[in-house]
């Protein structure tokens, strides 16, 4: 195993931890808002934006985990029927397309964060829209790192550590 893969193992576990904490926080905050609104008859302004921020974090920091573990949605009807060489070419093409898509997402989301960096949210003024959208370029960058790992070191989904994030 290469030094890059060991580094990516640490990044992978960190992504998994951050996504899990965001999900846990989201499922804790939503009932608080419901309880305050319907039991205490006092709607709080912060649970919904906090839940949205948590969902963005969970989605865009958790996606690289799914990519590395190989649990993302894929249709393999055609590639399963290719020769082993054809499957390798298709995998390379798929990884290069994923790299290109992540670069476009990174560039566009970075520009969005930059444009919205000082725009406060009305219901959560301490968090700007730029900060709220920051997990999008970070997640794209993390996915780029995992695509590079896949291109340099091969598929990682069968390794025991990586199987933690999958359903193999």
C-alpha positions in Angstrom: 0.0 0.0 0.0 1.4 3.4 -1.0 1.9 6.4 1.3 -0.8 8.2 -0.7 -3.3 5.5 0.1 -2.4 5.6 3.8 -3.0 9.4 3.7 -6.3 8.8 1.9 -7.3 6.3 4.6 -7.0 9.1 7.1 -9.0 11.5 4.9 -11.6 8.8 4.3 -12.1 8.2 8.0 -12.3 11.9 8.7 -14.9 12.4 6.0 -16.9 9.5 7.5 -16.7 11.0 10.9 -17.7 14.5 9.8 -20.6 13.1 7.7 -21.8 11.0 10.7 -21.7 13.9 13.1 -23.6 16.1 10.6 -26.3 13.4 10.2 -26.6 12.9 13.9 -26.8 16.7 14.5 -29.5 17.0 11.8 -31.7 14.2 13.2 -31.3 15.8 16.6 -32.1 19.4 15.6 -35.3 18.6 13.6 -37.2 17.1 16.5 -36.2 20.1 18.6 -37.8 22.4 16.1 -40.9 20.3 16.0 -41.2 20.1 19.8 -40.7 23.9 20.1 -43.4 24.6 17.5 -46.1 22.1 18.4 -45.6 21.4 22.1 -44.2 24.7 23.4 -46.1 26.8 20.8 -42.9 28.8 20.1 -41.3 28.3 16.7 -37.5 28.6 16.8 -35.8 30.2 13.8 -32.6 28.2 13.9 -33.4 24.5 13.6 -34.3 24.5 9.9 -31.1 26.4 8.7 -28.9 24.2 11.0 -30.5 21.1 9.5 -29.9 22.4 6.0 -26.3 23.1 6.7 -26.0 19.6 8.2 -27.6 18.1 5.1 -25.1 19.9 2.9 -22.2 18.7 5.0 -23.5 15.2 5.1 -24.1 15.0 1.4 -21.0 16.6 0.0 -18.5 15.3 2.6 -20.1 11.9 2.6 -20.2 11.5 -1.1 -16.4 11.0 -1.4 -16.8 8.1 1.1 -19.3 6.4 -1.1 -17.1 7.0 -4.1 -14.1 5.4 -2.5 -16.1 2.5 -1.1 -17.7 1.9 -4.5 -21.2 2.2 -3.2 -22.3 5.0 -5.6 -25.0 4.2 -8.1 -23.6 2.6 -11.3 -25.1 0.8 -14.2 -22.7 -2.0 -15.3 -24.9 -3.9 -17.8 -22.7 -2.9 -20.7 -19.3 -2.9 -18.9 -19.9 -6.4 -17.5 -20.1 -7.7 -21.0 -16.9 -6.2 -22.1 -13.6 -8.0 -22.3 -11.2 -7.5 -19.4 -9.3 -4.9 -21.5 -12.5 -3.2 -22.4 -13.5 -3.1 -18.7 -10.2 -1.4 -17.8 -10.6 1.2 -20.6 -14.2 1.9 -19.4 -13.0 2.2 -15.8 -10.3 4.6 -16.9 -12.8 6.7 -19.0 -15.2 6.7 -16.1 -12.5 7.9 -13.7 -11.4 10.6 -16.1 -15.0 11.8 -16.6 -15.5 11.8 -12.8 -12.3 13.9 -12.4 -13.6 16.4 -15.1 -17.0 16.6 -13.4 -15.5 17.2 -10.0 -13.2 19.9 -11.4 -16.3 21.7 -12.9 -18.2 21.4 -9.6 -15.2 22.6 -7.7 -14.8 25.7 -9.9 -18.5 26.6 -9.9 -19.0 26.0 -6.2 -15.9 27.9 -5.3 -17.2 30.9 -7.3 -20.5 30.6 -5.5 -18.9 30.6 -2.1 -16.7 33.5 -3.0 -19.8 35.5 -4.3 -21.9 34.7 -1.2 -19.1 34.8 1.4 -20.4 37.9 3.2 -24.2 37.3 2.6 -25.7 36.5 6.0 -28.7 34.2 6.4 -31.7 35.9 7.9 -32.6 33.0 10.3 -29.0 32.2 11.2 -27.0 35.5 10.8 -23.7 34.1 12.3 -23.4 31.7 9.3 -23.1 33.3 5.8 -24.3 31.6 2.7 -20.7 31.3 1.5 -19.8 29.3 4.6 -23.0 27.3 4.3 -22.0 26.3 0.7 -18.3 25.6 1.6 -18.8 21.8 1.9 -19.6 21.7 -1.9 -16.1 22.7 -3.1 -14.5 20.8 -0.2 -16.4 17.6 -1.1 -15.5 18.0 -4.8 -11.8 18.5 -3.9 -11.9 15.4 -1.6 -13.5 13.4 -4.4 -10.8 14.5 -6.8 -8.2 13.2 -4.3 -10.0 9.8 -4.3 -10.2 9.7 -8.1 -6.5 10.4 -8.3 -5.9 7.6 -5.8 -8.0 5.2 -7.9 -6.1 6.2 -11.0 -2.7 5.7 -9.3 -3.3 2.8 -7.0 -6.4 1.1 -8.4 -9.8 0.3 -6.8 -9.8 0.5 -3.0 -13.3 -0.8 -2.2 -12.2 -4.3 -1.3 -9.8 -3.2 1.4 -11.1 -3.9 4.9 -10.8 -0.3 6.1 -12.6 1.0 3.0 -15.4 -1.7 3.4 -16.4 0.2 6.6 -18.1 2.8 4.4 -19.7 0.3 2.1 -22.2 -2.4 2.1 -20.0 -5.2 0.6 
